[in-house]
Amino acid sequence: MKKLITIIFVIIISCNLNAQWTQTGGPYGSWVRDLLVVGNTIYAGTQFSGIFKSTDNGITWTNVMLPVWAPITCFASSGNNIYAGTSGMGIYLTTDAGNTWTRINNGITNQSIVSLAASGSKVFAGSGNSLIYFSNNNGTNWTVVNSGLPPSNSINTINIFNTKVFIGTSASGVYFSTNDGASWNSASSGLTGNALSVLKIVNDGTNIYASCILNLYKSTDSGSSWTALNRPSFSNGVLLDGNSIYTVADGEPIMKTTNNGSSWNQLFSPSGYNTSIVKSGSRILVGCSGGIYASTDDGGTWNISNNGMIGTSVKTFSKMGSSWFAGCYYGTGVFSSTDNGNTWTSLTKSWAQSVINLINDGTRIYAGTNGNGIYMSSNNGVSWIQINTGLTNFRIFSLAISGTNIFAGTEGAGVFISTNNGTSWTAANTNISTAVVNTLLVVGSNIYAGTSNNGIYLSTNNGNSWTPSSLPGRNIISIKQNNNKLYACTWGEGIYYSFDNGNSWSQIKIGMTNLLVYCLAFDSNNNLYAGTRDGVFVSKDNGNNWYQMNQGLVATDVWSLEVIGNNLIAGTGYLGVWKRPLSEFIVDVKNENDIPLDFALEQNYPNPFNPSTKINYQIPSAEFVTLKIYNAIGKEVKTLVNEYKQAGTHNCELRIENGELPSGVYFYKLTAGNFSATKKFILMK
C-alpha cells in the first residue's frame, strides 16, 4: 500500500497532464487463436492482444478490440453480427464490423467459451465444462441445451450443416441436434479411441469433416458414418478449398492433400502453436503463436503477414552499434530498430522462436530461446546459426559476457560457458547444477546468478565454482548494477539493493504497489525505472521511494525496459513496445509535500475477495473524484467516492455484506478531471 512520506518529498518540474505513453511501430506479431473471414474482412482473435482486423486479405492489420483480459478463443458470424468467445469473459458482439463490441452474457454461467456457431438469429456457444448454450435472438439471452450430452466433456467445436447442428466433444465423439439443441444424438459411428476426442468440425456444403486426435475423418452421409483420411496427427484447423484439404497443428507442418487423403504433402512449419487456417481471396492464412503466415500459391511458399499487428511479448533489449534489438516471446523471434525504437523489422522469419535473452559482444549478437538453445548472428541479424554443441538444456533463460567468455543460464541445468564465441559449451555448474538461472550479471571478476527460489549465487573464478551468496529462498528475476550498487528484482518482494557487492541487501518498495518486478533501467541522472506486472514505476532517490507512471500505457505487464535516446522504452507482455519521453519523468527532491507524478488506479487487494477489499488511487492535482462499481453488463451498482479530493494518494474500502451483491466479475472506475481508468475484481462467496 502506498503511504505519504514525511522525510523526502517531491516537486514536479515538468508535468504535462496530457503526457502519456505511446505505442511504437512494432514489433509486429501476436499469438493468434482463431481467424474468421466475413466477406472481404478477416478478423484475428489473439491470446493477449484483443482482436485485429484486415480488409486487404491479411496484408495489413489494425486493432479493433483492445485486450479484455481474457484470450479470444473463437469466432462466429451471421449477417452483420460477429461473435467473439473468450476464456473467462464470455461472449462479445459487434454489429458494425468491429468498431464497437458489447458483452452478451445473459444466461451464461460459464464464461469460458471455446466454440461458437451462428445462423440467422440463432447462436450456439460451447464451454469447457460440458455446457452448450443456445440463443434465438442474436445472443441477447441464452439457455443451456444439454439434454442427451454426456458429462465431463469440453464442447470443442460447433458446426451448422444443413438442418443439423454438430458438436465435437473432448472425449465422447460427435453429437448432432435437429431441434436447436433441445435434444442431442450421437453421431460417432467409425470413431473409436482417440478419435472420440474431436477438435474441429467443418463442412463444404456436401460432406462434413471431423479432426480428431491422430486422424482426420470424413462423412458423406451427414454424420451417420465416418471414414479416416490418413492424416497421422490431430489438427487444430482445417481448410476445405475445392479439391484441396489443408490442416494445421501445434508444432507440426502445414499439411495438404489433393486426393481425398490418399497422400499428404508437408508444406511449411510455423514455429509454436498453429491454431487456425482460412482463405481470403487468393491468400491462405495460418494463425499461430507468432502471428499470421500467408501463402499466395496454394501453400507452395509462405511469408509472415503481420504488418500492423502489434501484439508481441517483448522479453529483452540489446544495443549493438546504431541498432537496437528486441527479443520477443511466443514464437515471434528477434526484431531490430535503427530509429531509436520507433519502428521495428523482423530478423528471424526463418526461425521465429521464443526469445528470452539477447546479448552482444559488439560484433556478434546471441539469442537465448525457450527450448531451441542459442542462435548467433555475426552480420547484424541478417542471418543466424544455432550454436548448441555441448548444451544439455536448451531452455536458455539468461546470457552474459565476461571478457572472451560467454555464460548461459538454463532452466534446471545451471550455467554453461563458451570460450570460443559459442562454437561449443561446457558445464560450469559446481554447486549450481540443478538451478533455474533467470539472470546473469558480470561485475568485474564477480559473476552473479539469480535463480528461482534459491536466491543469488556468486562466482569469483570465471564460473568454475559457485557459492550461495544472498537472498536465499527468493525468486530473482533480474540483477542490475548502477552507480556502484547492485539491484535485484524479485517475484513478489519488490527490489533489493546492495552497497557491498551482494554481501548484504536491503529491501526498497515504498510506493511500489505491485511487488512482481521484472526489470530495471537507469538514465544518465541515475534515476531508476522499474517494470512490473502493474506498469512502470520511477524513483528519483536511488529507489527509496517509487511513483507509478502509467498514463496511456494500455499494456501494464512490463517485461523489459531500456533508455533509448531521449525516451524510456517499455517492452510489454502482449502489446509490443511503448515509449515515453524522459523529460516527463524529471523531478527534483525538495522539502515539500509528497505529490504523485501521475494519475493511477491500483489493483484492489485482496482479489478475489469476500467480504472486503482495499482500493488505492493517486492524483497529481486537486480534482473532483468519483469511484464507482459496475457489474459485468455495465450497470452501476455502488458509488465509493463522489467528492473533491486534494492531490495525493488515497484509499478506500469496499465491503459487501448481507448479500448486497452476488458473486461474480465486477469493474471499478476512477474518474478524476480528464483522467479515467477501469480495473476488474472478483467477488467470491
Summary of the structure (lengths in Angstrom):
residues: 685
radius of gyration: 26.9
end to end distance: 24.8
largest distance: 82.7
contacts: 2495
relative contact order: 0.10
helix: 1%
strand: 51%
